[in-house]
Amino acid sequence: MEAHGWRWLGEGDRPHFDFVGDGLRDIGGTAVLAFQRLWNQHNPNEQIDEDAAFGPATEEKLNKSPVEGF
């Protein structure tokens, strides 16, 4: 993967890589928004703002999310 623009995060985070190659763009806000929408879809009684910002409410729900996924 490293030969194709990916950087391994190392022994402390073995399964994860970051893309650092050509065409790099920041998708952090998109990823946060995707989580917010997914949370709201599966938790109609505990809605959070869908604002693409990683604030305290989003962090709280992320920590409450099922490890195995929704």
C-alpha positions as CSV (number, residue, x, y, z in Angstrom):
1,M,0.0,0.0,0.0
2,E,2.9,2.4,0.8
3,A,4.0,2.1,-2.9
4,H,0.6,3.5,-3.9
5,G,0.4,6.6,-1.7
6,W,-0.6,5.2,1.7
7,R,1.3,5.6,5.0
8,W,1.0,3.0,7.7
9,L,0.2,4.4,11.1
10,G,2.5,1.9,12.8
11,E,2.6,-0.7,15.5
12,G,0.3,1.4,17.8
13,D,-2.4,1.4,15.2
14,R,-1.7,-1.7,13.1
15,P,-4.8,-1.9,10.9
16,H,-4.9,1.8,9.8
17,F,-3.3,3.7,6.9
18,D,-3.6,7.3,5.8
19,F,-3.6,8.3,2.2
20,V,-0.9,10.8,1.4
21,G,-0.6,10.4,-2.3
22,D,-1.6,12.4,-5.3
23,G,-5.2,13.7,-5.4
24,L,-5.3,14.0,-1.6
25,R,-8.3,15.9,-0.3
26,D,-9.7,16.5,3.2
27,I,-12.8,14.4,3.7
28,G,-13.0,14.9,7.5
29,G,-16.2,16.9,7.4
30,T,-17.8,14.5,5.0
31,A,-16.9,11.6,7.3
32,V,-18.3,13.3,10.3
33,L,-21.5,14.2,8.4
34,A,-21.9,10.6,7.3
35,F,-21.6,9.4,10.9
36,Q,-24.1,12.0,12.1
37,R,-26.7,11.0,9.4
38,L,-26.1,7.3,10.2
39,W,-26.5,7.9,14.0
40,N,-29.8,9.9,13.4
41,Q,-31.2,7.2,11.1
42,H,-30.7,4.5,13.7
43,N,-31.4,6.6,16.8
44,P,-34.6,8.6,16.2
45,N,-35.0,9.5,19.9
46,E,-31.4,10.8,20.3
47,Q,-30.9,13.1,17.2
48,I,-27.8,15.2,16.8
49,D,-27.2,18.1,14.4
50,E,-26.1,17.1,10.9
51,D,-23.5,19.9,10.6
52,A,-20.3,18.1,9.7
53,A,-18.6,19.5,12.8
54,F,-17.0,17.1,15.3
55,G,-18.3,18.7,18.5
56,P,-19.2,17.3,21.9
57,A,-22.6,15.9,20.9
58,T,-21.1,14.0,18.0
59,E,-18.2,12.7,20.1
60,E,-20.7,11.5,22.8
61,K,-22.7,9.5,20.2
62,L,-19.6,8.2,18.5
63,N,-18.5,6.8,21.9
64,K,-22.0,5.2,22.3
65,S,-22.0,3.6,18.8
66,P,-22.0,-0.2,18.5
67,V,-18.5,-1.5,17.7
68,E,-20.1,-4.0,15.3
69,G,-21.8,-1.2,13.4
70,F,-25.4,-0.2,13.0
